[in-house]
Amino acid sequence: MSVAIGIGIGLVAGLLGGMLGIGGGAILIPGMVIFLGAEQHTAQGVSLLIITFLAVVGAMTHYRQHNVQLDVALWVAPAAVLFCVTGGIVADLLDASLLRDVWGAILIVVAVAMILSGRRSVSTQ
Amino acid sequence: MKRTALFSTITGAIAGLQAGLTGVGGGVFLVPLMVGLLKLPQYQAHGTSLAAIVAVAVVGAITYAVLGHIPGSLGWAAIAAMAAGAIIGVIAGARLMMKVPARQLRWLFSVFIMGLGIYMIVT
């Protein structure tokens, strides 16, 4: 049963991830916590593991469609990797319920930022 | 070039910190910052975001594994199933993206993030 649920969670995360250019953790983590009974830290770690596969295949598909600026990705990666390790260690020190609050607060900030920037014009080239 | 280096570092730092803290790829920050700060076209921001996420996710997964959170309470069968589903889904999603006009893609992205934010507040 958990295999069927797992495939379903993965499919939804992959579909949104590929289309929106995100990892899909926003689907994977709640999916694992709600449907597979995973503990928050476990869900976050496994989410990153699944995202590794998802991002490799997704990036390759986008690359073939000429939608990857590899130099930009390489410029962004060093700081991203460094801060990701930092974030992981900090997360380990926090308890699960606090993690959910941090998660929610971050998403609210992004949502507000997206609404504000959405009023600007869109580059479509 | 200095500007690019600075903006890229800021983009990476914000997305990386969020990824490590919350276990996501960091795309919800990468895509808007790549469009707003690094001036990438909408489609290319989505593709380039996933490429950057590869590095983040590998290192993040190793960090969580070292800290003892993988596989945790989950069985490897469920993890493999999710990975398989995700791989099929992401190929379909990436191809589907090209059929969605950039303006609507951006709108879809905003709505998704909004829904997520509301979900987190409510639960």
gemmi code that builds the backbone of each chain (N, CA, C; Angstrom):
import gemmi

chains = {
    "A": [
        ("MET", (0.831, -1.209, 0.000), (0.000, 0.000, 0.000), (0.861, 1.253, 0.000)),
        ("SER", (1.930, 1.229, 0.820), (2.787, 2.409, 0.897), (3.520, 2.636, -0.420)),
        ("VAL", (3.695, 1.551, -1.203), (4.341, 1.687, -2.518), (3.430, 2.458, -3.468)),
        ("ALA", (2.145, 2.098, -3.490), (1.184, 2.791, -4.355), (1.062, 4.258, -3.956)),
        ("ILE", (0.986, 4.518, -2.647), (0.909, 5.903, -2.166), (2.179, 6.656, -2.553)),
        ("GLY", (3.320, 5.961, -2.400), (4.610, 6.566, -2.743), (4.681, 6.989, -4.199)),
        ("ILE", (4.234, 6.107, -5.094), (4.245, 6.434, -6.529), (3.360, 7.650, -6.794)),
        ("GLY", (2.197, 7.669, -6.149), (1.274, 8.798, -6.321), (1.892, 10.116, -5.864)),
        ("ILE", (2.500, 10.116, -4.678), (3.142, 11.326, -4.153), (4.259, 11.761, -5.098)),
        ("GLY", (5.065, 10.783, -5.554), (6.177, 11.081, -6.453), (5.709, 11.678, -7.774)),
        ("LEU", (4.635, 11.102, -8.319), (4.100, 11.589, -9.604), (3.656, 13.042, -9.515)),
        ("VAL", (2.891, 13.368, -8.476), (2.400, 14.740, -8.317), (3.577, 15.696, -8.118)),
        ("ALA", (4.525, 15.296, -7.255), (5.696, 16.142, -6.988), (6.509, 16.352, -8.266)),
        ("GLY", (6.682, 15.270, -9.037), (7.459, 15.355, -10.273), (6.807, 16.244, -11.312)),
        ("LEU", (5.497, 16.074, -11.461), (4.748, 16.844, -12.458), (4.845, 18.344, -12.159)),
        ("LEU", (4.593, 18.710, -10.903), (4.675, 20.125, -10.514), (6.116, 20.614, -10.544)),
        ("GLY", (7.037, 19.747, -10.114), (8.450, 20.119, -10.093), (8.973, 20.419, -11.484)),
        ("GLY", (8.634, 19.540, -12.431), (9.104, 19.718, -13.797), (8.527, 20.949, -14.451)),
        ("MET", (7.264, 21.212, -14.152), (6.590, 22.330, -14.790), (7.003, 23.652, -14.160)),
        ("LEU", (7.131, 23.671, -12.839), (7.385, 24.929, -12.130), (8.859, 25.154, -11.821)),
        ("GLY", (9.712, 24.160, -12.100), (11.135, 24.340, -11.857), (11.525, 24.278, -10.400)),
        ("ILE", (10.689, 23.622, -9.605), (10.992, 23.476, -8.179), (11.317, 22.011, -7.902)),
        ("GLY", (11.773, 21.720, -6.694), (12.153, 20.347, -6.368), (10.955, 19.451, -6.105)),
        ("GLY", (9.869, 20.050, -5.669), (8.685, 19.258, -5.350), (8.588, 18.883, -3.880)),
        ("GLY", (9.503, 19.403, -3.067), (9.500, 19.112, -1.635), (8.227, 19.572, -0.947)),
        ("ALA", (7.622, 20.632, -1.504), (6.386, 21.165, -0.946), (5.256, 20.142, -1.029)),
        ("ILE", (5.352, 19.211, -1.991), (4.381, 18.117, -2.115), (4.895, 16.899, -1.353)),
        ("LEU", (6.178, 16.585, -1.528), (6.765, 15.370, -0.942), (6.656, 15.343, 0.586)),
        ("ILE", (7.009, 16.468, 1.236), (7.068, 16.478, 2.706), (5.683, 16.307, 3.351)),
        ("PRO", (4.694, 17.177, 2.987), (3.359, 16.941, 3.560), (2.818, 15.564, 3.170)),
        ("GLY", (3.104, 15.116, 1.933), (2.650, 13.796, 1.472), (3.156, 12.681, 2.364)),
        ("MET", (4.451, 12.725, 2.687), (5.053, 11.690, 3.536), (4.536, 11.751, 4.964)),
        ("VAL", (4.368, 12.987, 5.472), (3.912, 13.151, 6.861), (2.458, 12.687, 6.997)),
        ("ILE", (1.604, 13.096, 6.042), (0.174, 12.807, 6.147), (-0.150, 11.364, 5.748)),
        ("PHE", (0.388, 10.914, 4.582), (-0.044, 9.618, 4.038), (0.862, 8.449, 4.423)),
        ("LEU", (2.125, 8.730, 4.748), (3.030, 7.637, 5.086), (3.461, 7.681, 6.557)),
        ("GLY", (2.947, 8.662, 7.296), (3.233, 8.740, 8.728), (4.685, 9.022, 9.071)),
        ("ALA", (5.397, 9.708, 8.185), (6.812, 9.980, 8.434), (6.990, 11.099, 9.457)),
        ("GLU", (8.050, 11.019, 10.220), (8.415, 12.084, 11.164), (8.975, 13.244, 10.344)),
        ("GLN", (8.822, 14.487, 10.838), (9.183, 15.679, 10.062), (10.637, 15.675, 9.552)),
        ("HIS", (11.594, 15.366, 10.415), (13.000, 15.365, 9.990), (13.255, 14.307, 8.916)),
        ("THR", (12.640, 13.135, 9.101), (12.782, 12.056, 8.115), (12.214, 12.498, 6.777)),
        ("ALA", (11.003, 13.083, 6.817), (10.349, 13.538, 5.585), (11.241, 14.539, 4.848)),
        ("GLN", (11.882, 15.428, 5.593), (12.732, 16.446, 4.976), (13.982, 15.831, 4.342)),
        ("GLY", (14.593, 14.876, 5.045), (15.789, 14.219, 4.515), (15.469, 13.396, 3.277)),
        ("VAL", (14.401, 12.589, 3.372), (14.008, 11.738, 2.240), (13.559, 12.614, 1.067)),
        ("SER", (12.897, 13.724, 1.375), (12.497, 14.662, 0.329), (13.713, 15.093, -0.486)),
        ("LEU", (14.788, 15.470, 0.183), (16.005, 15.903, -0.518), (16.586, 14.773, -1.360)),
        ("LEU", (16.482, 13.530, -0.840), (16.975, 12.366, -1.585), (16.172, 12.180, -2.881)),
        ("ILE", (14.835, 12.244, -2.769), (13.974, 12.092, -3.956), (14.239, 13.238, -4.941)),
        ("ILE", (14.389, 14.456, -4.394), (14.606, 15.636, -5.237), (15.895, 15.499, -6.053)),
        ("THR", (16.899, 14.815, -5.486), (18.143, 14.595, -6.230), (17.843, 13.912, -7.565)),
        ("PHE", (17.079, 12.825, -7.517), (16.720, 12.104, -8.755), (15.848, 12.973, -9.652)),
        ("LEU", (14.832, 13.587, -9.026), (13.884, 14.423, -9.768), (14.603, 15.562, -10.492)),
        ("ALA", (15.548, 16.217, -9.793), (16.219, 17.384, -10.363), (17.176, 16.994, -11.485)),
        ("VAL", (17.857, 15.857, -11.338), (18.778, 15.405, -12.395), (17.994, 15.153, -13.688)),
        ("VAL", (16.924, 14.372, -13.585), (16.123, 14.038, -14.766), (15.417, 15.283, -15.316)),
        ("GLY", (14.883, 16.114, -14.410), (14.198, 17.336, -14.822), (15.136, 18.308, -15.518)),
        ("ALA", (16.328, 18.497, -14.946), (17.294, 19.421, -15.540), (17.724, 18.932, -16.921)),
        ("MET", (17.907, 17.611, -17.069), (18.287, 17.046, -18.375), (17.190, 17.283, -19.407)),
        ("THR", (15.939, 17.088, -18.995), (14.814, 17.310, -19.907), (14.739, 18.776, -20.322)),
        ("HIS", (14.893, 19.676, -19.340), (14.879, 21.108, -19.648), (16.075, 21.508, -20.510)),
        ("TYR", (17.222, 20.869, -20.267), (18.438, 21.184, -21.028), (18.235, 20.884, -22.507)),
        ("ARG", (17.581, 19.754, -22.765), (17.306, 19.375, -24.161), (16.351, 20.363, -24.817)),
        ("GLN", (15.514, 21.019, -23.998), (14.579, 22.022, -24.531), (15.209, 23.417, -24.533)),
        ("HIS", (16.518, 23.475, -24.279), (17.290, 24.726, -24.272), (16.803, 25.721, -23.227)),
        ("ASN", (16.395, 25.199, -22.081), (15.909, 26.079, -21.025), (16.790, 26.071, -19.783)),
        ("VAL", (18.061, 25.658, -19.931), (18.980, 25.701, -18.794), (20.157, 26.612, -19.129)),
        ("GLN", (20.359, 27.639, -18.320), (21.565, 28.457, -18.459), (22.580, 27.907, -17.447)),
        ("LEU", (23.422, 27.015, -17.947), (24.316, 26.257, -17.080), (25.251, 27.160, -16.275)),
        ("ASP", (25.719, 28.247, -16.912), (26.633, 29.153, -16.192), (25.951, 29.791, -14.985)),
        ("VAL", (24.662, 30.139, -15.140), (23.915, 30.721, -14.012), (23.772, 29.694, -12.891)),
        ("ALA", (23.428, 28.451, -13.270), (23.285, 27.386, -12.272), (24.595, 27.193, -11.502)),
        ("LEU", (25.724, 27.259, -12.226), (27.024, 27.064, -11.584), (27.409, 28.254, -10.698)),
        ("TRP", (26.976, 29.447, -11.067), (27.218, 30.628, -10.237), (26.439, 30.539, -8.937)),
        ("VAL", (25.219, 30.019, -9.022), (24.326, 29.968, -7.862), (24.711, 28.837, -6.904)),
        ("ALA", (25.243, 27.742, -7.457), (25.452, 26.509, -6.687), (26.347, 26.621, -5.440)),
        ("PRO", (27.530, 27.275, -5.510), (28.413, 27.247, -4.330), (27.765, 27.773, -3.046)),
        ("ALA", (27.163, 28.961, -3.117), (26.510, 29.525, -1.930), (25.330, 28.659, -1.519)),
        ("ALA", (24.597, 28.139, -2.512), (23.427, 27.312, -2.226), (23.824, 26.064, -1.448)),
        ("VAL", (24.893, 25.421, -1.874), (25.362, 24.194, -1.228), (25.812, 24.485, 0.207)),
        ("LEU", (26.597, 25.544, 0.355), (27.128, 25.926, 1.668), (25.992, 26.198, 2.658)),
        ("PHE", (25.006, 26.996, 2.215), (23.908, 27.366, 3.099), (22.933, 26.210, 3.320)),
        ("CYS", (22.898, 25.280, 2.368), (22.038, 24.100, 2.525), (22.542, 23.227, 3.671)),
        ("VAL", (23.865, 23.035, 3.741), (24.455, 22.257, 4.840), (24.182, 22.960, 6.173)),
        ("THR", (24.378, 24.282, 6.182), (24.109, 25.078, 7.387), (22.659, 24.902, 7.828)),
        ("GLY", (21.756, 25.033, 6.865), (20.331, 24.882, 7.158), (19.998, 23.506, 7.702)),
        ("GLY", (20.621, 22.479, 7.130), (20.384, 21.105, 7.569), (20.811, 20.891, 9.008)),
        ("ILE", (21.954, 21.461, 9.373), (22.470, 21.316, 10.736), (21.586, 22.080, 11.723)),
        ("VAL", (21.160, 23.289, 11.327), (20.268, 24.077, 12.179), (18.945, 23.336, 12.383)),
        ("ALA", (18.419, 22.756, 11.287), (17.153, 22.023, 11.351), (17.249, 20.859, 12.326)),
        ("ASP", (18.422, 20.212, 12.363), (18.633, 19.067, 13.245), (18.515, 19.477, 14.716)),
        ("LEU", (18.825, 20.740, 15.011), (18.814, 21.219, 16.390), (17.413, 21.668, 16.823)),
        ("LEU", (16.528, 21.908, 15.834), (15.178, 22.357, 16.147), (14.245, 21.160, 16.274)),
        ("ASP", (13.146, 21.304, 17.066), (12.197, 20.195, 17.126), (11.201, 20.286, 15.960)),
        ("ALA", (10.475, 19.184, 15.751), (9.649, 19.043, 14.548), (8.564, 20.112, 14.438)),
        ("SER", (7.897, 20.445, 15.556), (6.792, 21.403, 15.478), (7.315, 22.804, 15.161)),
        ("LEU", (8.505, 23.112, 15.694), (9.114, 24.402, 15.399), (9.493, 24.471, 13.922)),
        ("LEU", (9.965, 23.320, 13.384), (10.317, 23.234, 11.964), (9.129, 23.572, 11.081)),
        ("ARG", (7.952, 23.039, 11.462), (6.736, 23.313, 10.682), (6.405, 24.801, 10.702)),
        ("ASP", (6.606, 25.429, 11.867), (6.349, 26.868, 11.975), (7.316, 27.657, 11.097)),
        ("VAL", (8.600, 27.267, 11.133), (9.609, 27.933, 10.302), (9.219, 27.808, 8.837)),
        ("TRP", (8.854, 26.582, 8.445), (8.423, 26.258, 7.088), (7.269, 27.151, 6.657)),
        ("GLY", (6.245, 27.238, 7.510), (5.066, 28.044, 7.196), (5.406, 29.514, 7.044)),
        ("ALA", (6.233, 30.023, 7.972), (6.612, 31.434, 7.937), (7.357, 31.761, 6.642)),
        ("ILE", (8.272, 30.883, 6.250), (9.041, 31.102, 5.020), (8.110, 31.156, 3.806)),
        ("LEU", (7.146, 30.221, 3.760), (6.230, 30.167, 2.623), (5.363, 31.419, 2.525)),
        ("ILE", (4.950, 31.939, 3.675), (4.125, 33.154, 3.676), (4.927, 34.317, 3.081)),
        ("VAL", (6.206, 34.408, 3.474), (7.078, 35.466, 2.939), (7.168, 35.355, 1.418)),
        ("VAL", (7.363, 34.119, 0.923), (7.474, 33.908, -0.526), (6.170, 34.263, -1.222)),
        ("ALA", (5.045, 33.841, -0.626), (3.736, 34.108, -1.234), (3.512, 35.607, -1.396)),
        ("VAL", (3.836, 36.366, -0.361), (3.672, 37.821, -0.412), (4.594, 38.412, -1.480)),
        ("ALA", (5.839, 37.935, -1.520), (6.796, 38.431, -2.512), (6.311, 38.162, -3.934)),
        ("MET", (5.710, 36.978, -4.140), (5.222, 36.607, -5.464), (4.060, 37.495, -5.886)),
        ("ILE", (3.169, 37.815, -4.946), (2.024, 38.673, -5.270), (2.528, 40.057, -5.668)),
        ("LEU", (3.483, 40.573, -4.902), (4.015, 41.909, -5.179), (4.734, 41.952, -6.519)),
        ("SER", (5.550, 40.937, -6.821), (6.321, 40.942, -8.068), (5.463, 40.550, -9.265)),
        ("GLY", (4.327, 39.898, -9.021), (3.441, 39.456, -10.096), (2.837, 40.600, -10.881)),
        ("ARG", (2.861, 41.799, -10.277), (2.289, 42.958, -10.957), (3.231, 43.494, -12.032)),
        ("ARG", (4.522, 43.081, -11.944), (5.468, 43.534, -12.961), (5.301, 42.725, -14.246)),
        ("SER", (5.864, 43.225, -15.324), (5.705, 42.533, -16.606), (6.536, 41.253, -16.638)),
        ("VAL", (6.168, 40.353, -17.541), (6.810, 39.051, -17.623), (7.671, 38.961, -18.875)),
        ("SER", (8.898, 38.517, -18.695), (9.772, 38.296, -19.852), (9.414, 36.956, -20.496)),
        ("THR", (9.172, 36.973, -21.793), (8.686, 35.749, -22.426), (9.597, 35.236, -23.529)),
        ("GLN", (10.775, 35.849, -23.677), (11.608, 35.491, -24.837), (12.022, 34.029, -24.841)),
    ],
    "B": [
        ("MET", (30.130, 41.580, -14.214), (30.480, 40.255, -13.692), (30.399, 40.228, -12.164)),
        ("LYS", (30.856, 41.355, -11.538), (30.782, 41.454, -10.080), (29.338, 41.368, -9.611)),
        ("ARG", (28.473, 42.088, -10.344), (27.043, 42.089, -10.034), (26.462, 40.687, -10.122)),
        ("THR", (26.831, 39.995, -11.217), (26.336, 38.629, -11.418), (26.773, 37.744, -10.259)),
        ("ALA", (28.054, 37.856, -9.873), (28.584, 37.028, -8.792), (27.850, 37.310, -7.488)),
        ("LEU", (27.624, 38.593, -7.208), (26.950, 38.987, -5.964), (25.509, 38.488, -5.940)),
        ("PHE", (24.775, 38.768, -7.035), (23.373, 38.367, -7.104), (23.220, 36.844, -7.095)),
        ("SER", (24.154, 36.151, -7.771), (24.098, 34.689, -7.787), (24.328, 34.136, -6.388)),
        ("THR", (25.269, 34.744, -5.669), (25.571, 34.294, -4.308), (24.388, 34.528, -3.381)),
        ("ILE", (23.749, 35.698, -3.515), (22.566, 36.000, -2.695), (21.452, 34.994, -2.990)),
        ("THR", (21.203, 34.771, -4.292), (20.169, 33.820, -4.717), (20.455, 32.425, -4.152)),
        ("GLY", (21.696, 31.989, -4.298), (22.081, 30.656, -3.817), (21.971, 30.544, -2.314)),
        ("ALA", (22.393, 31.597, -1.604), (22.390, 31.554, -0.138), (20.967, 31.437, 0.408)),
        ("ILE", (20.046, 32.241, -0.131), (18.655, 32.224, 0.335), (18.013, 30.870, 0.039)),
        ("ALA", (18.182, 30.409, -1.206), (17.561, 29.143, -1.612), (18.183, 27.967, -0.855)),
        ("GLY", (19.508, 27.999, -0.680), (20.202, 26.907, -0.003), (19.795, 26.794, 1.456)),
        ("LEU", (19.704, 27.936, 2.122), (19.316, 27.944, 3.538), (17.908, 27.380, 3.705)),
        ("GLN", (17.010, 27.814, 2.814), (15.640, 27.309, 2.883), (15.608, 25.810, 2.617)),
        ("ALA", (16.401, 25.371, 1.640), (16.440, 23.949, 1.279), (16.909, 23.103, 2.461)),
        ("GLY", (17.996, 23.533, 3.099), (18.544, 22.776, 4.218), (17.616, 22.770, 5.416)),
        ("LEU", (17.030, 23.930, 5.695), (16.150, 24.064, 6.859), (14.875, 23.256, 6.701)),
        ("THR", (14.300, 23.283, 5.498), (12.960, 22.724, 5.325), (12.918, 21.467, 4.462)),
        ("GLY", (14.039, 21.067, 3.868), (14.068, 19.817, 3.113), (13.462, 19.884, 1.726)),
        ("VAL", (13.324, 21.100, 1.189), (12.825, 21.241, -0.175), (13.992, 21.577, -1.101)),
        ("GLY", (13.714, 21.705, -2.386), (14.798, 21.984, -3.328), (15.261, 23.427, -3.301)),
        ("GLY", (14.362, 24.314, -2.926), (14.697, 25.737, -2.900), (14.180, 26.478, -4.122)),
        ("GLY", (13.432, 25.780, -4.978), (12.934, 26.369, -6.213), (11.962, 27.519, -6.020)),
        ("VAL", (11.218, 27.504, -4.899), (10.252, 28.591, -4.671), (10.984, 29.920, -4.496)),
        ("PHE", (12.263, 29.880, -4.107), (13.085, 31.091, -4.070), (13.904, 31.237, -5.352)),
        ("LEU", (14.437, 30.114, -5.865), (15.315, 30.177, -7.037), (14.609, 30.783, -8.246)),
        ("VAL", (13.387, 30.323, -8.532), (12.680, 30.801, -9.730), (12.405, 32.303, -9.672)),
        ("PRO", (11.764, 32.817, -8.589), (11.527, 34.268, -8.546), (12.825, 35.081, -8.541)),
        ("LEU", (13.856, 34.608, -7.830), (15.110, 35.372, -7.770), (15.848, 35.340, -9.106)),
        ("MET", (15.750, 34.217, -9.826), (16.389, 34.144, -11.139), (15.692, 35.068, -12.139)),
        ("VAL", (14.384, 35.201, -11.991), (13.644, 36.122, -12.869), (13.897, 37.569, -12.445)),
        ("GLY", (13.752, 37.863, -11.147), (13.829, 39.232, -10.656), (15.241, 39.783, -10.551)),
        ("LEU", (16.145, 38.968, -10.011), (17.501, 39.446, -9.712), (18.466, 39.158, -10.864)),
        ("LEU", (18.398, 37.949, -11.418), (19.357, 37.540, -12.454), (18.815, 37.743, -13.867)),
        ("LYS", (17.558, 38.235, -13.964), (16.953, 38.615, -15.246), (16.875, 37.482, -16.273)),
        ("LEU", (16.602, 36.277, -15.805), (16.403, 35.160, -16.734), (14.967, 35.183, -17.269)),
        ("PRO", (14.763, 34.796, -18.543), (13.391, 34.633, -19.040), (12.669, 33.549, -18.229)),
        ("GLN", (11.322, 33.619, -18.174), (10.537, 32.730, -17.311), (10.852, 31.247, -17.510)),
        ("TYR", (10.800, 30.755, -18.748), (11.057, 29.330, -18.998), (12.449, 28.924, -18.512)),
        ("GLN", (13.447, 29.773, -18.843), (14.826, 29.429, -18.504), (15.060, 29.464, -16.998)),
        ("ALA", (14.313, 30.319, -16.292), (14.425, 30.343, -14.833), (13.975, 29.008, -14.245)),
        ("HIS", (12.893, 28.441, -14.793), (12.379, 27.164, -14.289), (13.364, 26.034, -14.579)),
        ("GLY", (13.930, 26.010, -15.780), (14.899, 24.965, -16.147), (16.193, 25.095, -15.375)),
        ("THR", (16.699, 26.329, -15.281), (17.967, 26.581, -14.592), (17.829, 26.326, -13.089)),
        ("SER", (16.659, 26.632, -12.545), (16.391, 26.358, -11.136), (16.596, 24.873, -10.827)),
        ("LEU", (16.024, 24.022, -11.670), (16.156, 22.573, -11.438), (17.614, 22.127, -11.523)),
        ("ALA", (18.384, 22.755, -12.425), (19.807, 22.403, -12.549), (20.556, 22.766, -11.261)),
        ("ALA", (20.252, 23.943, -10.705), (20.899, 24.353, -9.450), (20.468, 23.459, -8.296)),
        ("ILE", (19.207, 23.008, -8.348), (18.663, 22.159, -7.276), (19.415, 20.822, -7.197)),
        ("VAL", (19.944, 20.355, -8.333), (20.705, 19.091, -8.317), (21.797, 19.157, -7.252)),
        ("ALA", (22.597, 20.231, -7.293), (23.708, 20.381, -6.344), (23.190, 20.493, -4.909)),
        ("VAL", (22.131, 21.297, -4.728), (21.558, 21.508, -3.397), (21.039, 20.195, -2.812)),
        ("ALA", (20.288, 19.446, -3.629), (19.631, 18.236, -3.139), (20.642, 17.143, -2.777)),
        ("VAL", (21.673, 16.982, -3.598), (22.697, 15.964, -3.308), (23.339, 16.249, -1.944)),
        ("VAL", (23.809, 17.473, -1.780), (24.498, 17.846, -0.539), (23.532, 17.824, 0.651)),
        ("GLY", (22.305, 18.295, 0.417), (21.297, 18.284, 1.475), (20.967, 16.864, 1.923)),
        ("ALA", (20.783, 15.968, 0.966), (20.458, 14.573, 1.290), (21.599, 13.935, 2.088)),
        ("ILE", (22.844, 14.204, 1.685), (23.999, 13.656, 2.413), (24.020, 14.198, 3.844)),
        ("THR", (23.750, 15.512, 3.990), (23.725, 16.125, 5.327), (22.698, 15.445, 6.223)),
        ("TYR", (21.480, 15.268, 5.703), (20.414, 14.631, 6.488), (20.737, 13.162, 6.785)),
        ("ALA", (21.384, 12.483, 5.817), (21.749, 11.075, 6.016), (22.795, 10.955, 7.123)),
        ("VAL", (23.796, 11.836, 7.088), (24.849, 11.830, 8.111), (24.241, 12.086, 9.499)),
        ("LEU", (23.233, 12.962, 9.550), (22.574, 13.286, 10.823), (21.587, 12.195, 11.251)),
        ("GLY", (21.452, 11.153, 10.403), (20.655, 9.985, 10.791), (19.171, 10.070, 10.494)),
        ("HIS", (18.763, 10.928, 9.555), (17.330, 11.088, 9.272), (16.859, 10.302, 8.047)),
        ("ILE", (17.771, 9.621, 7.340), (17.389, 8.799, 6.184), (17.813, 7.354, 6.445)),
        ("PRO", (16.979, 6.332, 6.261), (15.577, 6.410, 5.841), (14.619, 6.679, 6.987)),
        ("GLY", (15.113, 6.782, 8.221), (14.236, 7.068, 9.351), (13.140, 6.030, 9.482)),
        ("SER", (11.891, 6.513, 9.651), (10.772, 5.598, 9.862), (10.213, 5.063, 8.550)),
        ("LEU", (10.706, 5.584, 7.421), (10.166, 5.148, 6.128), (10.904, 3.915, 5.606)),
        ("GLY", (10.175, 3.041, 4.908), (10.814, 1.885, 4.296), (11.431, 2.274, 2.961)),
        ("TRP", (12.463, 1.520, 2.568), (13.116, 1.831, 1.285), (12.182, 1.605, 0.099)),
        ("ALA", (11.193, 0.683, 0.251), (10.251, 0.419, -0.849), (9.436, 1.674, -1.170)),
        ("ALA", (8.966, 2.338, -0.118), (8.176, 3.557, -0.316), (9.045, 4.661, -0.922)),
        ("ILE", (10.306, 4.726, -0.477), (11.226, 5.746, -0.994), (11.503, 5.512, -2.482)),
        ("ALA", (11.763, 4.250, -2.839), (12.009, 3.907, -4.243), (10.773, 4.203, -5.093)),
        ("ALA", (9.589, 3.922, -4.543), (8.349, 4.185, -5.269), (8.179, 5.670, -5.541)),
        ("MET", (8.489, 6.484, -4.525), (8.381, 7.940, -4.714), (9.370, 8.431, -5.767)),
        ("ALA", (10.587, 7.888, -5.721), (11.608, 8.290, -6.697), (11.156, 7.939, -8.110)),
        ("ALA", (10.595, 6.737, -8.278), (10.122, 6.307, -9.595), (9.004, 7.208, -10.093)),
        ("GLY", (8.046, 7.489, -9.210), (6.946, 8.375, -9.576), (7.446, 9.762, -9.937)),
        ("ALA", (8.412, 10.253, -9.161), (8.944, 11.599, -9.375), (9.654, 11.711, -10.720)),
        ("ILE", (10.396, 10.668, -11.095), (11.131, 10.692, -12.368), (10.169, 10.733, -13.559)),
        ("ILE", (9.130, 9.897, -13.504), (8.123, 9.899, -14.583), (7.415, 11.259, -14.622)),
        ("GLY", (7.034, 11.744, -13.440), (6.309, 13.002, -13.347), (7.105, 14.194, -13.854)),
        ("VAL", (8.398, 14.233, -13.527), (9.196, 15.414, -13.863), (9.434, 15.513, -15.378)),
        ("ILE", (9.557, 14.378, -16.046), (9.724, 14.406, -17.513), (8.453, 14.957, -18.153)),
        ("ALA", (7.307, 14.449, -17.684), (6.022, 14.925, -18.206), (5.836, 16.411, -17.905)),
        ("GLY", (6.186, 16.814, -16.682), (6.015, 18.209, -16.271), (6.881, 19.165, -17.068)),
        ("ALA", (8.146, 18.780, -17.295), (9.072, 19.643, -18.039), (8.604, 19.830, -19.482)),
        ("ARG", (8.066, 18.746, -20.064), (7.557, 18.849, -21.445), (6.290, 19.681, -21.492)),
        ("LEU", (5.443, 19.496, -20.468), (4.177, 20.224, -20.387), (4.413, 21.731, -20.267)),
        ("MET", (5.513, 22.101, -19.590), (5.816, 23.522, -19.357), (5.844, 24.310, -20.658)),
        ("MET", (6.429, 23.702, -21.705), (6.584, 24.407, -22.977), (5.244, 24.693, -23.641)),
        ("LYS", (4.188, 24.006, -23.209), (2.857, 24.231, -23.785), (2.098, 25.327, -23.018)),
        ("VAL", (2.644, 25.747, -21.891), (1.989, 26.786, -21.090), (2.651, 28.132, -21.381)),
        ("PRO", (1.865, 29.158, -21.777), (2.455, 30.475, -22.019), (3.148, 31.005, -20.763)),
        ("ALA", (4.262, 31.758, -20.942), (5.088, 32.206, -19.821), (4.292, 32.972, -18.771)),
        ("ARG", (3.377, 33.838, -19.237), (2.589, 34.629, -18.300), (1.734, 33.738, -17.407)),
        ("GLN", (1.111, 32.721, -18.033), (0.272, 31.801, -17.259), (1.109, 30.900, -16.361)),
        ("LEU", (2.324, 30.588, -16.812), (3.231, 29.763, -16.012), (3.571, 30.493, -14.712)),
        ("ARG", (3.849, 31.784, -14.857), (4.167, 32.609, -13.695), (2.964, 32.702, -12.759)),
        ("TRP", (1.789, 32.851, -13.349), (0.554, 32.927, -12.580), (0.335, 31.612, -11.818)),
        ("LEU", (0.541, 30.495, -12.521), (0.389, 29.161, -11.930), (1.334, 28.997, -10.740)),
        ("PHE", (2.565, 29.455, -10.933), (3.586, 29.379, -9.889), (3.136, 30.165, -8.650)),
        ("SER", (2.653, 31.401, -8.871), (2.202, 32.249, -7.762), (1.051, 31.608, -7.005)),
        ("VAL", (0.095, 31.079, -7.751), (-1.077, 30.459, -7.130), (-0.653, 29.250, -6.294)),
        ("PHE", (0.270, 28.463, -6.835), (0.763, 27.287, -6.120), (1.397, 27.685, -4.787)),
        ("ILE", (2.267, 28.698, -4.826), (2.944, 29.154, -3.619), (1.947, 29.741, -2.627)),
        ("MET", (0.959, 30.483, -3.155), (-0.082, 31.053, -2.294), (-0.852, 29.950, -1.571)),
        ("GLY", (-1.277, 28.948, -2.344), (-2.026, 27.830, -1.781), (-1.241, 27.124, -0.685)),
        ("LEU", (0.040, 26.975, -0.953), (0.936, 26.325, -0.004), (1.039, 27.127, 1.286)),
        ("GLY", (1.187, 28.435, 1.124), (1.285, 29.321, 2.281), (0.035, 29.251, 3.141)),
        ("ILE", (-1.130, 29.298, 2.466), (-2.410, 29.236, 3.180), (-2.547, 27.896, 3.898)),
        ("TYR", (-2.154, 26.812, 3.196), (-2.229, 25.470, 3.790), (-1.412, 25.404, 5.080)),
        ("MET", (-0.221, 25.994, 5.036), (0.653, 25.944, 6.200), (0.103, 26.770, 7.365)),
        ("ILE", (-0.577, 27.874, 7.053), (-1.154, 28.698, 8.120), (-2.308, 27.947, 8.775)),
        ("VAL", (-3.151, 27.327, 7.936), (-4.367, 26.665, 8.423), (-4.031, 25.426, 9.247)),
        ("THR", (-3.056, 24.629, 8.819), (-2.758, 23.380, 9.535), (-1.742, 23.564, 10.647)),
    ],
}
model = gemmi.Model(1)
for chain_id, residues in chains.items():
    chain = gemmi.Chain(chain_id)
    for i, (resn, *xyz) in enumerate(residues, 1):
        res = gemmi.Residue()
        res.name, res.seqid = resn, gemmi.SeqId(i, " ")
        for name, pos in zip(("N", "CA", "C"), xyz):
            atom = gemmi.Atom()
            atom.name, atom.element = name, gemmi.Element(name[0])
            atom.pos, atom.b_iso = gemmi.Position(*pos), 0.0
            res.add_atom(atom)
        chain.add_residue(res)
    model.add_chain(chain)
structure = gemmi.Structure()
structure.add_model(model)
structure.setup_entities()
